[in-house]
Amino acid sequence: MPVYLFRDTKTEETFDKFMGMDEKQPYLEANPHLESVITAPNVVAGVASSKTLRNDNGFKEVLSKISEAHPTSAVAEKHGRRTTKQIKTQQVIEKHRKRNNETSRTRLHK
């Protein structure tokens, strides 16, 4: 449940009140001399870095299955298990793509 900050318009005193979201409006209606003060939201968790954010094993398994189903995807490159043969095959494919792009550019400029 959230903590709300209220200000008494008669005394200019501010105070916190712990209540549910559905309780706030009836509370203000019952106390017309109070007004809600808008504040910045409270952060519950601390600052996280990429080292502290870890995927659990279930999610890693899902990523592994996705990479098996789509072996040429970016997910497969990052999370998939590849054999040496698959790595070498991908390197040859990339080499030929690069070579074909270079030859097509030289043909266009002639």
N, C-alpha and C positions, 0 to 999 in steps of 0.2 A: 504494500500500500504506500502511496506517495505521502510526502510531507508538504503541506501547503503553507505559504507565508501570508498572513493577514495583517491589515492595518486598521486600527480603530480610528475612525474619522473624528471622533470627539476628543480623544486624548493624544492622537498621533503616535500611539504605541504600536509596535509591530511584534507579532508572535507567531510561532510555528504551531501547526496543528496536524496531527497524524490521523488521516481518515481515508476512506475509499473514494474513488472517483465519483461514484454515484451519490455519496453523502455530501459533497461539497456544495452543490447548488441549493439543496434544502437548508443547509447550515447558513448560507448567505441570505436566503429568504427569511429565515427565522431571526437573523441578526442584521437588520438593515444598516446599522451604524458601522458594519465591517465591510471592507473591500479587499479583494484578492490582489496580492502583489505578484507580478510576473517576475520570475527569476530564471536564471540559467538552469538547465537540467543537470542533475547530479550524475556523475559517471560512476557506475558501480564497479567496473573492472579497472585494473591498472593499465598502464601502457604496455602494449604487446609488440614484440618485434617478430620478424619472420622466423627467428629461431625458436620462439616460444609457441608459435602457432603450428601445431603438428597435426597431420591427418591420422585418424585412427586406422587400425588395420582393416576394418570393414570398407572404408572409403578407398584405401589403397587397393583392395581386392577389386572393387568396382572399376577403378582406373586401369588395372591390369587387364580385366576382361574387355574393356573398351579398346585398349591398345591391341589385344589379340584379334578383335573383330575388324579393326582398321589399322593395319600395320604401317601404312604410309602417312598416318596423321601426326600432328604435332603432339598429341597426347601419347602416342606410341613412342615417339622419340624421347619423351621425357620420363614416362612411367613404365614403358613396356620392357620386357626382358627379350633381348634379341641375341641370336646366335652370332657367331663370327661370320658365318656365311651370309646372314641377313645384313649385317653391317657392311661387309665388302660389296654385296650386291647394290646396296643403297649408294655407296660411294661411286661405283661405276655408273649408275644411273645419273647421279648428279654431275659427274664428269662429262658424260655425253650430252646432257642438257646444256651445260655451259658451252661446250664446243659447238653445238648446233646453234645456239643463240649468237655466238661470235661469227659463225659463217653466214648466218642469215643477215646480220647487220652489215657485213662487208659486201654482200650481194646487193643490198639496198643502196649502198653508197656508190656503187659503180655506175 
